[in-house]
Amino acid sequence: MANTTKLNVVYGDVTLGLSGPGFRYIFAYDRGGLESLVQDGKEWLYRVPTPAFWRATTDNDRGNGFSVAAAPWLGADMFRTCTAINVVVDGQAIPLPIAPENNRYTAKETATTVTVTFTYTTPTVPATTVDVAYTVTATGQLTIAVHYAGRAGLPELPALGLRFLCPTPAMGFDYQGLSGETYPDRLAGGQPGTHHVEGLPVTPYLVPQECGMHMRTQWVKVTRATTQNNSDPDHQPFQLTLRQAAHPFAFSCLPYTPEELENATHMEELPLARRTVLTVYGAVRGVGGIDSWGSDVEPAYHIAGDIDHDFSFVIAGPVAR
Amino acid sequence: MKAEISWLDDPQTFRVNQMPAHSDHRGYATVAEADTQKSRFVQSLDGQWAFAFARDPQHRPLGFYQPDSDRSDFESLTVPGHIELAGYGQIQYINTAYPWEGKHYRRPAYSQGADQPEPGMFSQDPENTVGAYVRHFTLAAGLRHKRVSIEFDGVEQAMYLWLNGHFVGYAEDSFSRSEFDLTPYLQAGENLLAVEVFKHSTAAFLEDQDMFRFSGIFRSVRLVAKPRLHVEDLTIQATLTPDLETGEFSAHLALSAAEKLAGSVTATLFTAAGEQLWTTTQAVAEELAVKATLPHVHRWDHHDPYLYQLRLSVFDDAGQLVEVVPYAVGFRRLELKDKVIYLNGQRLILNGVNRHEWDAQRGRAVTVADMARDQRIFKAAHINAVRTCHYPDQDLWYHLCDRNGIYMMAETNLETHGTWQKMGVVEPSYNVPGSLPQWTLAILDRARSNYEMFKNHPAVFFWSLGNESYAGDALVAMDQFYHTVDPTRLTHYEGVYRNRAYADRISDVESRMYDPPRDIEAYLQNHPAKPFLNCEYMHDMGNSIGGMGSYMALLEKYPMYQGGFIWDYIDQALWVKDEVTGQPALRYGGDFDDRHSDYEFSGDGLLFADRTPKPALQEVRHYYGQYD
């Protein structure tokens, strides 16, 4: 009978493995992040999640010069360095358990909770850091807390989130929150409720741009049916659920990164959809709307670069069998 | 009279032998026919026309309109449609600069002095494309042995017309109906109609709208016969007295006769249910007027666009019914009182959009289905007003707005943006029309065409002098024209904001575009002289419509703030086959090797170009719904 009160902990040489009934997570020291998130035998990660800073330039951004002012964040969105990793087991910080430190562990290690925190340093001038802390409990629930350290001199942020790249495109997603595509300054018309979105629609703006945001979300459930696992012939749909922690979150679930969207001048230039790009946002800049040639987004809907920002959310563990 | 190509260069020549503009009523032979709206007096000429394209006036087929001309090399083109979308001539999108930007240096005739008429600018323009259209027709039975005219609902941008080799007339103003009398040149059996369409003329300076630049016969063409007695013009006024209960109705008629102007006209008003409410009969005369005061009329407004039916029945002196003219009548009271616009005693709130005519397959040659769908989307999104940016639309649109209670800002076909605003800076050194007398008559003619055609629509609340054409005496003359002919409606012009010297003379309202809410508030807090409206606001380019709540909040605080018109309703983009994948793709400015271009600025709609709503429409529905 599986242990439902304790996590199995594998103190590897390159990774920290956590598992329990229906889940196995691998935190990779060399990759600087959560490398593997398997629930019910299905892998949800293609690359480690990274801080999201960029949004594909909207027409209003282009018109008012925001993309130019915020350009350092495009670099930070694409490139960052993991500069610190901290592991806490059952509330106790431990030395990073790599060889030879990990020689003192066994094949039967367990814990009630484990928190792994990755610190990312941006290539901006000045640089700043983003801490991403994953806290895992025995049910396989992950609570993810993101902390952005404000630095004087940094431009306003286009967005602040955590981006998950899934190996294959999703069939669709369900969420509880506001209907349609919403932004902080454009959500009054969003109807609260539970909504289903078929596939991974990219809003077909003439020039592909930031799209698909869903504000004030309580939970989102992403459904896929395909994997890249050659030994997995099963094509039954499977799901991953994200839930709010203390506060609702914003998310988008698209087949493209902001950089892919940024590079296209037309919808038909976008690559074939191969991934699911699920980004959870703690802060979203408004889209604005007064004009498209200079007027800024209203001040309440900016994201200051020089103050701290924190957000957190939960990835639900697998359904108990 | 001989057609002169030099008319293309002369801003003072814009209509030759055209019939005077008149109301958009239609005549029928019987009441039953009127009920079906299929008049035996009308013969459509839509369909395939023979066509030859020339890249410039020098290469055009001279004399192609002669019956014995060799037209064996003519191809075929569908009317209505744009020449460019049929593959002749380059598609171009450009916003404010003129389409010849970077290719030809031009100053409008007389803008640099009364001695500078700029001859040859368009008649010898090496890039002024020409379409030669030919169509044979034989009069249908209902039109034979009658006076027959031809109506062109939209030809961009200058056209010459011949029938059976005879020159008939010339017209500019791409978006107004041009009508010519064909009677003198008609023959029994087959007739040869020929139209020569030039992409550019001096009208180009007046038609610098932010749109794809097309040419051709892009709206319907029809023959219309006049029975022995004919209602040439009809001017309806249907208002309410201050008690908002009593209707005051009048109809002024102008009649013509093929031979003898004698007989009678019966005017009858019916309720929407078909009950006769009032009737009167008068002797036929060149001009006549009927009037009625009606107690307890059913008011017309957005929520209850109640329409009475007027029927004019024209009888000859033998008492035989000759013509039936139906027209929908809506009673409403529009007034500007204490600096606030009221409709039927209620403050008017405009939940509006600007609407270009657009269809991603057909360009501005929009269909009945397009219009019907737009009306449904308006209703679902609580849009109660439309600005016909920036030209008169197809006349069906005005009828649909009457039926659905959509308040209209009816714009004159005028935009001269490129002559006075360059790269965002106001620089009117070669502005037309300004105060130039050589350009004034042309724009007054455009105003008259707009007024005469649409004066009977209850949906029309504002006559707009056009868009972004700066200010000057010519605009003052236009404002005076509208006020003189129509005391029942308001004038609108945004140029009032650009040159305050004309503030009192070119608009009944303070109209601005894209002012931030705080600047609007500053106006409203500082002894405003006129009610305020946004003729354009919430620029919905790409992913936009953020911050709409700040505009809507002004409605609560300032009675003189009356809302506005979102820019705009639908993206302008065209379906093409992607050259790489072979799949359909929507293309915008610059995608046709067209330079200079304003690229994706063509896409600012609440709808994508294929008429599916953008996500932002739910925001508009929410806010407009709160004031619906």
Interface residues (C-beta under 8 A of the other chain):
Chain A: T58 D59 N60 G63 S179 G180 E181 T182 Y183 P184 D185 R186 L187 A188 G189 G190 Q191 T203 P204 Y205 L206 V207 Q209 E210 C211 H266 M267 E268 G286 V287 G288 G289 I290 D291 S292 W293 S295 V297 E298 Y301
Chain B: G424 Y514 P516 Y537 M538 H539 D540 M541 G542 N543 S544 I545 G546 G547 M548 G549 S550 D571 A573 D578 V580 T581 Q583 A585 L586 R587 Y588 D591 E600 F601 S602 G603 D604 F608 A609 K614 P615 A616 Q618 E619 V620 R621 H622 Y623
